[in-house]
């Protein structure tokens, strides 16, 4: 087991893969029956087993099965499910008080989280930070701030984007089912540009960055009128859309296009931020300095917390009382976030994400070489994916095969998640606390699941 896993894996939790029952097992089946009678049908689970313990690189269910975790609660438990400084700080805060509402009585931990993000975020100039509860709230508040600061209404997003489940962020999200179907009408003044998606760009990956940038210019200058657009919102690596990494040069081109037209650039780092991609923020891979940056997921170490960090003059443009919420920046979540930053620094987890990439990416490329239905391998750091297609030169998405492979992984004790606009991407988000041994064992399970086809 690696030193990282020993130190932040959680006390007393054996770091092994172990499948004792069918998946789900009898106790989880019993709980699933209760779930079906008490919860709405629209609320489902990727791996329907009920977790009783988690930490390091494993999840233990109610039947005693221990799964290797390649999901991290969808990039939330980046530092681990039970990282000591997160648990210690949150527990101590629970002993002091659970809530006052920052809008009524402030507390120091809120300020300290904001100071930390202001220091670390790659936003130019003097900065301010607002805390909220979720990633969707962070994105929505970033849009509110952009509109207030510019006096413009238009928002441009990209194909394959995912930004959340509120009315505005649903409108900004590209995929219809399951996120939007039946929930309209949607918010006005949200416009969509083609995403630089190298594997599926019609003109080929060599022309992808330039042609996608040209398409954005066409949309801004001739179809919308740049003077009407407040912001362009972009995920540096698209998450739910399929872990799409835009080609080198595209994001800098987007930043230049926006700056030349007085349009703000909002980086949605809800899934990519907080050490996930081998830098603290994914914008840093190409030196992007957005005007506003949204974070959540990994920020709270498992507790609900999101943030908007941006140029001071932009956040200060919102009138008094225009920002905030009852639970926003809850003191327990703030203490957990401070614990997250301590764990990242103490264990050099930014470097650890790069180590995970160096272990996983070659293994995924080797699997692609053995199976023609693995059409593409991509990602950064500990945010990696394979795209599953029909194969034999046919790039048609194959969501049925993708679901079957993921199901085999679950059966054999590996938690994997799917994603993508076509439902044909297997995505891998291991916690940075995972040991090398578990990481490699998980890859062996994945290789076996692919070989069954």
CORRAMO-V948125 format. One record per residue. N is the residue number from 1. PHI is phi in whole degrees, 0 to 359 (NA if undefined). OMEGA is omega in whole degrees, 0 to 359 (999 if undefined). NEAR is the number of other ideal C-beta (glycine too) atoms within 8 Angstrom. Layout:
{{N/PHI/OMEGA/NEAR} {N/PHI/OMEGA/NEAR}}
This chain:
{{1/NA/181/8} {2/287/177/8} {3/301/180/5} {4/304/182/12} {5/296/180/15} {6/295/186/7} {7/277/184/8} {8/236/182/13} {9/279/182/15} {10/100/186/13} {11/293/170/4} {12/78/181/3} {13/258/183/13} {14/294/184/5} {15/268/181/12} {16/222/168/6} {17/269/182/13} {18/209/178/8} {19/242/184/10} {20/262/185/7} {21/228/166/10} {22/297/181/5} {23/244/1/11} {24/283/179/11} {25/276/187/15} {26/298/180/7} {27/292/176/10} {28/296/177/14} {29/299/178/9} {30/298/179/8} {31/291/176/10} {32/296/176/11} {33/297/176/8} {34/296/179/8} {35/301/183/8} {36/296/181/8} {37/273/185/5} {38/245/185/5} {39/247/178/6} {40/291/181/4} {41/297/181/6} {42/286/180/5} {43/250/184/5} {44/241/181/6} {45/224/178/4} {46/294/178/9} {47/237/190/8} {48/280/171/8} {49/241/185/13} {50/265/187/9} {51/278/177/9} {52/246/178/6} {53/202/180/8} {54/202/177/12} {55/170/184/11} {56/61/180/16} {57/241/185/15} {58/227/171/16} {59/236/180/11} {60/250/184/12} {61/258/186/16} {62/294/178/11} {63/260/179/12} {64/85/175/10} {65/285/180/14} {66/240/185/13} {67/257/168/15} {68/290/188/14} {69/262/172/15} {70/252/182/12} {71/234/180/10} {72/52/180/13} {73/58/187/8} {74/60/173/9} {75/69/180/12} {76/268/185/11} {77/269/183/13} {78/300/181/17} {79/271/181/16} {80/112/182/16} {81/285/183/13} {82/216/181/12} {83/298/189/15} {84/306/184/10} {85/290/175/12} {86/294/181/16} {87/296/183/10} {88/297/183/9} {89/291/179/13} {90/294/180/15} {91/296/179/8} {92/297/179/9} {93/292/176/14} {94/301/178/8} {95/290/182/5} {96/276/175/6} {97/189/183/6} {98/264/189/7} {99/190/166/7} {100/227/193/9} {101/75/182/8} {102/300/178/12} {103/289/179/6} {104/256/179/5} {105/227/180/6} {106/285/179/7} {107/213/191/10} {108/294/186/6} {109/298/176/11} {110/301/181/13} {111/297/182/9} {112/294/176/10} {113/298/180/16} {114/296/178/14} {115/298/180/9} {116/295/179/11} {117/294/177/13} {118/298/180/11} {119/288/190/6} {120/263/187/7} {121/292/182/11} {122/278/178/9} {123/259/184/13} {124/287/171/5} {125/74/177/6} {126/292/188/6} {127/236/171/12} {128/225/177/13} {129/227/174/15} {130/245/177/13} {131/258/178/13} {132/224/185/15} {133/261/190/10} {134/221/176/10} {135/295/178/15} {136/300/178/12} {137/296/179/15} {138/297/180/16} {139/296/181/18} {140/297/178/12} {141/291/176/13} {142/299/177/17} {143/294/177/15} {144/304/181/11} {145/297/180/17} {146/298/179/17} {147/294/180/12} {148/295/184/11} {149/285/184/12} {150/261/186/11} {151/72/179/5} {152/250/185/10} {153/248/189/7} {154/290/176/10} {155/232/179/15} {156/249/176/16} {157/234/187/14} {158/239/170/13} {159/306/178/11} {160/72/182/13} {161/288/167/17} {162/229/181/13} {163/232/176/12} {164/143/187/15} {165/240/172/7} {166/286/182/9} {167/302/181/7} {168/293/183/12} {169/287/169/13} {170/298/179/13} {171/297/180/9} {172/280/180/15} {173/283/186/14} {174/276/191/11} {175/283/183/12} {176/283/180/5} {177/264/10/6} {178/260/194/5} {179/279/190/10} {180/234/188/11} {181/305/177/7} {182/83/186/4} {183/256/181/6} {184/284/4/5} {185/287/186/2} {186/257/184/10} {187/294/180/8} {188/278/175/4} {189/61/171/7} {190/245/187/11} {191/236/189/12} {192/238/177/9} {193/249/176/13} {194/296/176/8} {195/271/176/13} {196/287/187/12} {197/245/191/11} {198/306/185/10} {199/295/185/10} {200/241/180/6} {201/288/185/13} {202/304/182/4} {203/273/181/6} {204/95/187/7} {205/296/181/8} {206/294/182/4} {207/258/190/9} {208/299/185/16} {209/299/183/13} {210/294/183/9} {211/290/177/10} {212/292/177/15} {213/295/177/13} {214/298/178/8} {215/295/177/10} {216/294/177/14} {217/299/178/9} {218/303/180/9} {219/297/184/12} {220/291/190/15} {221/276/188/9} {222/250/182/5} {223/262/183/7} {224/253/192/10} {225/86/186/7} {226/302/181/10} {227/293/179/7} {228/260/187/8} {229/256/179/16} {230/280/187/13} {231/204/166/18} {232/253/182/16} {233/249/185/14} {234/219/169/13} {235/274/180/15} {236/301/165/14} {237/230/183/15} {238/292/185/13} {239/270/182/12} {240/301/179/10} {241/292/176/17} {242/124/179/15} {243/56/181/15} {244/283/176/11} {245/262/180/9} {246/295/181/14} {247/295/179/10} {248/306/178/5} {249/100/183/9} {250/291/181/13} {251/296/174/12} {252/301/177/10} {253/295/177/11} {254/300/180/13} {255/299/180/12} {256/293/179/8} {257/300/180/14} {258/294/183/12} {259/300/181/9} {260/292/185/5} {261/243/180/11} {262/68/179/6} {263/263/180/15} {264/280/175/13} {265/256/177/15} {266/254/176/17} {267/264/175/15} {268/272/180/13} {269/253/181/15} {270/301/180/15} {271/265/186/14} {272/272/188/14} {273/280/175/14} {274/65/169/13} {275/77/187/15} {276/294/191/15} {277/257/180/14} {278/97/165/10} {279/228/182/10} {280/297/175/9} {281/230/185/16} {282/294/176/14} {283/304/186/15} {284/291/181/10} {285/301/180/10} {286/239/175/9} {287/69/180/7} {288/284/178/13} {289/237/184/8} {290/290/176/13} {291/286/179/12} {292/223/183/18} {293/224/180/17} {294/257/176/17} {295/230/174/17} {296/188/176/15} {297/39/184/14} {298/296/184/17} {299/299/186/13} {300/266/178/14} {301/62/181/17} {302/113/175/9} {303/261/185/11} {304/287/179/9} {305/201/174/17} {306/226/182/17} {307/207/167/16} {308/240/176/15} {309/245/182/14} {310/200/178/16} {311/302/187/13} {312/303/184/10} {313/293/179/8} {314/283/180/14} {315/293/180/14} {316/285/179/7} {317/285/181/8} {318/281/181/10} {319/299/179/5} {320/305/181/3} {321/88/183/5} {322/279/181/7} {323/233/175/9} {324/120/180/7} {325/184/185/8} {326/304/185/5} {327/261/188/8} {328/300/180/12} {329/70/179/11} {330/310/185/13} {331/298/178/15} {332/291/178/11} {333/295/178/13} {334/297/178/17} {335/296/177/13} {336/300/180/16} {337/297/177/15} {338/297/174/14} {339/295/176/17} {340/301/181/18} {341/295/176/9} {342/296/180/10} {343/295/180/17} {344/299/181/14} {345/288/185/7} {346/298/185/7} {347/252/178/11} {348/50/187/8} {349/285/172/13} {350/297/176/11} {351/296/181/7} {352/299/178/13} {353/300/177/15} {354/294/177/10} {355/297/179/8} {356/299/177/14} {357/302/183/14} {358/291/175/8} {359/275/190/12} {360/279/188/14} {361/299/177/11} {362/298/179/8} {363/295/179/11} {364/294/178/13} {365/296/178/9} {366/295/177/8} {367/296/178/13} {368/298/178/12} {369/293/181/6} {370/268/186/7} {371/228/184/11} {372/292/178/5} {373/280/170/11} {374/275/190/15} {375/282/184/11} {376/210/174/8} {377/236/185/12} {378/201/176/10} {379/132/178/14} {380/221/174/12} {381/58/178/14} {382/260/178/17} {383/225/191/16} {384/231/185/15} {385/203/168/14} {386/234/178/12} {387/256/185/15} {388/259/183/15} {389/228/179/13} {390/294/177/8} {391/89/182/11} {392/65/183/5} {393/86/180/4} {394/264/182/7} {395/268/178/9} {396/300/180/6} {397/300/181/11} {398/235/182/12} {399/294/180/11} {400/295/179/6} {401/295/179/11} {402/300/179/15} {403/297/180/10} {404/294/178/9} {405/296/179/16} {406/298/178/14} {407/298/177/8} {408/295/177/11} {409/299/179/13} {410/299/180/13} {411/303/184/9} {412/260/171/10} {413/92/177/13} {414/234/175/14} {415/278/172/13} {416/237/179/14} {417/238/174/13} {418/253/180/14} {419/197/175/13} {420/102/178/13} {421/301/181/9} {422/254/179/8} {423/68/188/11} {424/239/181/14} {425/241/169/15} {426/266/183/14} {427/247/186/14} {428/232/184/13} {429/229/182/12} {430/295/172/14} {431/297/180/14} {432/290/177/15} {433/277/184/13} {434/292/177/13} {435/281/175/13} {436/300/183/7} {437/297/178/9} {438/293/179/16} {439/301/181/14} {440/291/177/10} {441/295/176/10} {442/299/177/14} {443/295/176/12} {444/296/177/8} {445/297/178/14} {446/299/179/14} {447/300/178/10} {448/294/179/10} {449/293/178/13} {450/293/183/12} {451/291/180/8} {452/288/180/7} {453/288/999/8}}
